Amino acid sequence: MIRAIDHINIVVSDLERSVKFYVELLGFEKINSAHMEGEWIESIVGLKGVTADVVFIVAPAGEPRIELLCYKSPIGESIPANSLANTIGLRHIALRVDDIYEMAGKLRNAGVKLLSEPVTVPTSVVTHDAGHKMLCYFHDPDGVLLEITEYK
């Protein structure tokens, strides 16, 4: 039986840039870091010649952790379709905020393009136990689709 989500992995092209984005702009806390190479990681990921650096971050309210993983070798490719909301597979991470308009403004002021202004999900569609949901999408520096969400 699954007990919880332990972590979410995001492969990034520039670790320093991504740590700055997630920690300084979004407010995550850096909790650990590591360098990975050798047979143990190669056997896990199914790639040869792996060298990578990882920074572990967590939201102020706690886990799950996010792993920001930057492969030095072998270098992966960016697939533009992964930035689209309708591409099959894991597509976005929703980040809960207390004030969606404040966070949206902070993102815009940092040069982040929002896909829309915050939108309220109609109550005729769904109402969650936490209340009525407001959300909007944006991308991290590598095009990973993210959502900020607030419940009222």
Buried (B, 14 or more C-beta within 10 A) or exposed (E): EEEEEEEEEBBBBEBEBBBEBBBEBBBBEEEEEEEBBEEEEBEEEEBEEBBBBBBBBBBEEEEEBBBBBBBBEEEEEEEEEBBEEEEEEEBBBEBBBEEBBEBBEBBEEEEBEBEEEBEEBEEEEEEEEEEBBBBBBBBBBBBBBBBBBBBE
